[in-house]
Amino acid sequence: MPVTEYLERNAREYPDEVALVELNPDEKDTRRTTWKEFGLIEPTTYSPYRREITWSVFNEKANRFANMLIGRGIKKGDKVAIIMYNCLEWLPIFRSVKDRCYSSAFQLQI
């Protein structure tokens, strides 16, 4: 079974389960305000930056990107370059380019 079929099956069978997790211990998590930021208590633990996406979100991002490329006239066999930092969105983009629409993809991770 090709990898794309596994990904589609996971999106169907486990839509609300976590598919990908991005951790970056060097970046401060700014999504929530802690009591330390109000100056009320001292911190006890350090929590690294963390983002997650579920299988349904993964599938939705891959489909949206593939449809955007098709809408811009990119067709099967065209070469597509992916130049971006390592991040949570990289794999759905790569999947949409490599497995959904096009035969060749060039990767340059920064």
Secondary structure in CASP SS format (residue, H / E / C, confidence):
PFRMAT SS
TARGET T0000
AUTHOR 0000-0000-0000
METHOD secondary structure of the structure
MODEL  1
M C 1.00
P C 1.00
V H 1.00
T H 1.00
E H 1.00
Y H 1.00
L H 1.00
E H 1.00
R H 1.00
N H 1.00
A H 1.00
R H 1.00
E H 1.00
Y C 1.00
P C 1.00
D C 1.00
E C 1.00
V E 1.00
A E 1.00
L E 1.00
V E 1.00
E E 1.00
L E 1.00
N E 1.00
P E 1.00
D E 1.00
E E 1.00
K E 1.00
D C 1.00
T C 1.00
R C 1.00
R C 1.00
T C 1.00
T C 1.00
W H 1.00
K H 1.00
E H 1.00
F H 1.00
G C 1.00
L C 1.00
I C 1.00
E C 1.00
P C 1.00
T C 1.00
T C 1.00
Y C 1.00
S C 1.00
P E 1.00
Y E 1.00
R E 1.00
R E 1.00
E E 1.00
I E 1.00
T E 1.00
W H 1.00
S H 1.00
V H 1.00
F H 1.00
N H 1.00
E H 1.00
K H 1.00
A H 1.00
N H 1.00
R H 1.00
F H 1.00
A H 1.00
N H 1.00
M H 1.00
L H 1.00
I H 1.00
G H 1.00
R C 1.00
G C 1.00
I C 1.00
K C 1.00
K C 1.00
G C 1.00
D C 1.00
K E 1.00
V E 1.00
A E 1.00
I E 1.00
I E 1.00
M E 1.00
Y C 1.00
N C 1.00
C C 1.00
L C 1.00
E C 1.00
W H 1.00
L H 1.00
P H 1.00
I H 1.00
F H 1.00
R H 1.00
S H 1.00
V H 1.00
K H 1.00
D H 1.00
R H 1.00
C H 1.00
Y C 1.00
S C 1.00
S E 1.00
A E 1.00
F E 1.00
Q E 1.00
L E 1.00
Q E 1.00
I C 1.00
END
